[in-house]
Amino acid sequence: MSNTTELGPLSQWVGRSETVHDRIGATPVKALAATLDHEPLPAAHEGDELPPLWHWLYFLPLHRQSEIGPDGHARRGGFLPPVPLPRRMWAGGQFEFRSPLRVGDAIARTSTIDDVTVKEGRTGTLVFVKVRHEVRCNGAADPALTEFHDIVYREAQRPDDVAPPPQAAHAGATWRRVIVPDDVLLFRYSALTFNGHRIHYDRRYVTGTEGYPGLIVHGPLIATLLMDLLRRELPDAKVGTFRFKAVRATFDLHPFHVNGRLEPDGKTVRLWAHDHEGWLTMDATATLR
């Protein structure tokens, strides 16, 4: 794949848009609370506010079984561009929370392909796709939530690939939590988000076909755990913005850590995850309203 031969066709997807509708039901809220090990479990009554990032429980990718590709995602060339690279990862996201989403709300999400970029990296060609999501509640004209979703596609792993040098995790955490990414946690999150991507539950596929050492912990799950750490430590805080970047894959082979601290300005929250060796795996920042 080269920039000159492939970027032209892929760039035709920029501006493509679709709108899907859903309703915020209580059962997924209670199920994710149980998965994140909350005690006591919230009742999730009509009108209760949805925690930040829990909108991922809705607008599920309901593709027919015959439409699923070999990696467990829908076959390419529908809404997302048909990137001819086998490995797909969630690279990061940026969020602006403008008004609450609540249990019982009728919600609509308009998604637009914002950008497609092809780059050459040390391990070959990379394709970055940025998708903008706008979520509106109960027919409102203005979005309650704006999200930018960064997806990266990459070539199959080769025997001579050299892994990028790891980064040491930040120091100075005042909040810490150890997470054990066992098969049940990964399965439950995949089920709640109807995520068929085989890298999260099919060990034979992820090690034999994609060449990873173990099951990969979902990037959105780690981001949700970071935001959940903030909510545990600052239960009355209102989050205005959040951004995260996946730095290094996290595997189910060892426990990992989520960390955070409130900065002296009282508004900025630094959040990050690191693996069992102390290497940074996700870097994030939230701002409070």
Salt bridges, closest charged atoms under 4 A:
GLU49 OE1 - LYS238 NZ 3.28
GLU67 OE1 - HIS63 ND1 3.94
ASP71 OD2 - ARG76 NH2 3.55
GLU96 OE1 - ARG98 NH2 3.43
ASP114 OD1 - ARG132 NH1 2.33
GLU134 OE2 - ARG132 NE 3.89
GLU134 OE1 - ARG136 NH2 3.21
GLU147 OE1 - HIS55 NE2 2.84
ASP150 OD1 - LYS130 NZ 2.57
GLU155 OE1 - ARG158 NH1 3.65
ASP161 OD1 - ARG158 NE 3.15
ASP183 OD2 - ARG203 NH2 3.28
ASP202 OD2 - ARG198 NH2 2.90
ASP228 OD1 - HIS38 NE2 2.64
ASP228 OD2 - ARG177 NH1 3.59
ASP228 OD1 - ARG231 NH1 3.52
ASP228 OD2 - ARG232 NE 2.66
ASP252 OD2 - ARG203 NH2 2.64
GLU263 OE1 - ARG261 NE 3.17
ASP275 OD2 - ARG248 NE 3.64
ASP283 OD1 - HIS170 NE2 2.91
ASP283 OD1 - ARG270 NH2 3.23
